[in-house]
Amino acid sequence: MDPVRWRGYNTPRHRFVFVGVKGLAEPLLKPVRIGGLTVERPLALAPMSGVTNWPFRRLCKEQGCGLVVTEFVSDKALLYDSKRTREMIRLLPDERPAGVQIFGADPDTMARAAARVVELEQPDLIDINMGCPAPKVTKGRGGSSLLKEPEVAQEIVRQVVRAVAPVPVTVKMRIGWDARSINAVEVAKRVEDAGAQMITVHGRTREQHYSGRADWSVIAAVARAVSIPVLGNGDITGPVEAAERLRTCGVAGLAVGRGALGNPWIFRRILHYLETGEILPEPGVRERVEMALRHLDLMIEYRGEFLAVREMRKHAAWYLKGLPGSAAVRAAVNQAERAEEMRALLLGYLERMEGLGATEAESVRLLS
């Protein structure tokens, strides 16, 4: 392949220099312009409740993620000035550009909440949640329930845009409420008309939750229907499908959600493939364990040991998933009460695996 340009980026722990590949990198690796904001790399971390807090966002940023967004926060909680909500929207300089995602159903309340976020954190964008399928959100007419009320969705965007200008306002949505009401194109046109400056589309309905496959034909239809950038979201688990979606669906970029769980390297691997056409190997046992330990340290800094250990149980299991002989240690980690205990379990597993030869490790993998 013909290298046509060099690009590099630095992170606190990693330095990569990528070689562009003619016919692959040039058409696909383009900055995304969201109003007055430019995101240099067209890969975003999709906001996920209970997951995309500051420590995880930092790790994904270090691996090349171009844009991160907080867990969603309630408009009412923001106006009540909840301490926990203040923690959830905190943005640090090393994770910029970064947005805050809010949810609710009343245009005026959403506008006041968005203005409060801008006052407190000066985010690079405000993202409006129109995609969450959780009953606790939809029963209050928020999240994906707004897809059933396109006029309300449009008015929410209009009032939030007015309240926070010039900060860009974006929308995260699904393709419809259920298979009988696929209305993503209509909603996308409405929110664009109301002033939204980017839309992220998850290719499933609310009815699907996370089952089945994402319908990228609808995502592509949305991208054709509007003039603002569209990010596609759903079933991005590796470099090859990422490149294929960018190449064939007309989207400006991709938002990676569950594909990043226990796998912040996905951003590095996608970028490297787009730049070079080469697929980097999956991270090995040592790299996964070291990342889990670093994640634990950041979580302790963020939440304190008691809460950090409990929130890290699921992350540690994600880091170890699919590794040989990891079932027992994942079960043990899920019962860990203290950081010292969790570290010992992870390091003990690493020591055992590095003490095995390749043949023995493969035997363990087959048995686990």
N, C-alpha and C positions, 0 to 999 in steps of 0.2 A: 504494500500500500504506500501511497505517496504522501509523506508528511508535508503539510503546507504551512503550518504556523506553530508557534510555541505559546503556551499559556501556563502560568504557574499560580499557585496560591499557597499561603502559609497558614498554619494553625499552631497553637501552642505546642502540640506534640507531634504534628505530622507536617511534612513538606513534600508536595507532589509537583512534578512538572509533567504536563501532558502534551502530547504531540497530536495536532489536528490531522484528520484523515480526509482527503478529498472525497467528496460525494457522500460522506457520512456526517462528520462533525459540522461542517459549515452550514448546512441547511437546518440543523436541529439545535445546536447550542447557541441560542440567541437570547439576549437579555429580554426580560419581560417588563414592559412599561405599564405601571398602574397609576394613572394620573400623573402626578409629578414625581413618583417614586420609580426608580429603576432597580430591578432585581437582576443581578448579573448572571446567575445560574438558574435555569428554568425548572428547578426542582424544589418543591415545598414539602414540609412536614405537615400532613393533615392533622388538624386539632382532634385530640381524642381525650374524652373525659377520664380522669384518673391516671393519665399517662403523660401527656405533653406538658409537664411542669418544667420549671427552669433547668434542673439537672439533665433531663433527657433532651431538651431542646439544645442545650450546650453541646452534648455529645454528637448530636446530628449535625449541628453547625460545623463542628470540627472535622466532620467527614465530608463536608462539601455541600450540605443542604443550603439552598439559596434563600429560603424564606421560612420562618417558623411562626406559628400562631399559638396562643395560649389555649389551655382547656377553656371550654365555654363557661361563662359566668352569667348569672341571672341579672336582668335589668333591675329587679327590685332589690336584690342583695347589694348591688352597687349603690343604690340610693339610700339604703339603710346603713351604708358605710361599714359593712361587716369586716372585721379584722381578717378573717380567713379569705374573703374575697379580695381584699387588698393584697394579700400575699400571692394569690393566684394570678393577678394581673401584673405583678412586678416584672419589669423588663430590665435586663442588664445590658451595658454597652456592648459586651462581646457577642451578643446574640442578634444584633441588628443586621438587616432590617427584620422587624418583628411586629406582629399584629396582635390585637386582643379580640377574642370572639365573644359576642354577647348574644343572649337569647331572650325572647319575650314575645308578646303578642299585641301590645298596645303601642301605637306609633309615638304618642307623646312620651310615655315612660321610657321607651327605647331611645328616643332622642336625648332625653335628659341623662340617661345612664351613659350613653356614648360620650356626651359632653363631659361627664364626670371622669371617664377614663382618660380622655385627652388632657384634662386638667391635672390628673394625678401622674400619668406615665408618659405622656407625649408619644404614643405609639406611632409606628410608621403607617399603619392602617387600622381601620375598624372593620371587623368581619362579622356579618350577621348570619346566625345559624338558622338555616331553613332545611336542615337535613337530619337532625337527630331523630331516631325512631323510638327513643325510650318513652314508655307510657307516662312517666313522671313529668316529661316535658310536653308531650303532645296533648295530654289531658287539659293542659292550660292553654292550648291553642298555639304553643310555640313549636320551634323546631320544624320537622317535616309536616306538621299539621298546617303550616302556612301555605303549603302547596294546594290545599283545598280552598284557600281564600286568596287568590292572586291579587285582588284589589287591595286587601289589607297588606300583603307582602310589599306591594308597590308603594303604598303610603308609608310604611315603616322605613323603607329605603329613602324615600323623598325627605322625610323629616330628619332622619339621621344625617343625611348628606348636608342638609341645611344647618344642622346643629354643630357639625364638626369641621366644616370647610376651613382650610383647604386639605385636611387630612383625607386621603382616599377611603372610600367605603366599598367593601367587597361583600360577596354573598357566597355561602357554601350551601348547596342544595342537592337534592336527589332528583331522579328523573320523573317522579310522580308519587302519588300516595299509594297506588296499587296498579296492577296490570291493566285495569280498565280506565285508568286516568293518567296516562303518560302525558304530562303537560309541561315538561321542562322547557320546551321552546317558547311557549307562551309566557311562562314566568320569567324566563331569561330576558325576553324582549321588554317586559314590563319593568323589571328592575334596572335594565339599562336605561330605559326612558326616564326613570326616576333619579338617575345619576350614579348608579353603581359603576365602578371602574374596573372590576374584574369579577368573574364568576368561576367558582370551582364546582364541578358537577360530579357527584358520585353516581356511578352507573347502575344503581339499584333503586327499587321503589322502597317506600317505607314498609310495605307489607313483607318484603323480602328480608328486612333487617340486613344480615350479612350472609344469607344463604344464596345458593345458586351462583351465577356468574354475572359480573357487571356487563351491562349492555352498552358497549362503546359506540354502536351506531347512533344511539340517542345523543351521546356526548358529542359526536361528530356533527350531528344535526344542529345542536346548540351552537357549536363553534362557527358553523356556516351562517347562522341566523343573526348573530350579533357582531358588532364591530369592536367591542372591547375584548381583552384577552380572556380566554377560557382555559382553565386547568382541568385536566382529566384525572379522575380518581376512581380506583377500583381494580383490584387484582394485579397491581404492579409489584411483582416479587423478585425481579431480577433485571439485568441489563438488556437482554434481548427483547423481552416484551416491552420494556420502556422505550427502546429505540423504535420498535414497530408501531407503538401507539403514537409517538411523536411524528413518525413518517406518514402514517395513513389517516389520522383522525383530524388533522387540521388544528390541533390544540396548540396553545402557546407554551405550555409546560405541563408538568405532572405534579400531582400531590400524592405522596406516599403515606399510607396510614398503617394498616396492620403488617404490611411488608417490612416495616422498620422495627417491629417489636423484637427486642433481643438482637437487632440487626442494624445498628446505625451505619454500618459499613455499606449498606445498600446504595447510599448516595455516592460514595467514593467509587463504587464498582460501576454504577451507571455512568457517571461522568467519565471515567477512564474508558469505558467501552465507546461512548459517543465521540471521544477525542481520538481514539486509536484503533478501534475495531477489535481490541484485545479484551478477552474476559479474564479479569483477575480471579484467582482462586478464592473460594470461600474462606473466611477466617478459621483458623485452627483452634484447638483446645486452649492453648496458652493465650492467644489473642482474645478469645471469648471470656475466659476467666479473668484476665487482667481488666477487660472493659467492665465486667460485672463488679469487680472490686472498686474500680474508680467511680462507677455509678453509685455504689453504696456510700463512698466517702462524700460525694456531692450531695446525696440525699440527706446524709447526717447534717451537713452544713445547712441545708435548706429547711429540714423539718425537725432536727433533733433525733437522737438515736432511737427512742421508742417508736415513733411514727415511721422513721426511715426504714427500720428493719421490716416492719409489717408491710409497707408499700413496696419494698424491694423483693419480697417473696415472689411475686408474679414476674418481675423483671429477671430475677436470677433464673427462674424456670425457663423463661423465654431464651435467655442466653445459652442455656445448656441443652435446649431441645434438639433432638436429633443426633447428639453426640453419643459415642459408644459408652455403654455402662452408666448413663447419666440418670436413669430412672430413680435409683435409690437416693442419690444425692439431691435430686429435685424434690423428692418427698421429704427428705430431712430438712432441706432449706426452707420448705414451706411451714415447718414447725419451729424454726429458729426464733429465739426471743431476744437475743443480743447480737450486736454487730460482731463481737469477737467470735461468737459461735458460727455466724454465717461465714465469716472470713475463713475460719478453720475448715469448714466443710468444703468451701470452694478450693482452697489451697490443697487440701488433702486429696480431692478428686484430681486436681492437676498433677500432683506428685505421682499418684497411682498411674495415671495415663501416660505420663512421660517415662515411667519406669517399664512400660510394656513395649515390646517390639511391634513392628507394623503388623505382623501376622497375628500376634496375640490381641492387639487392639481391634483388628477386624473380627476376630472370633467373639470378642466382648460385644461388639456392635451387633452382630447377628443374633446374639443371645438376649440382648436388652430390648 
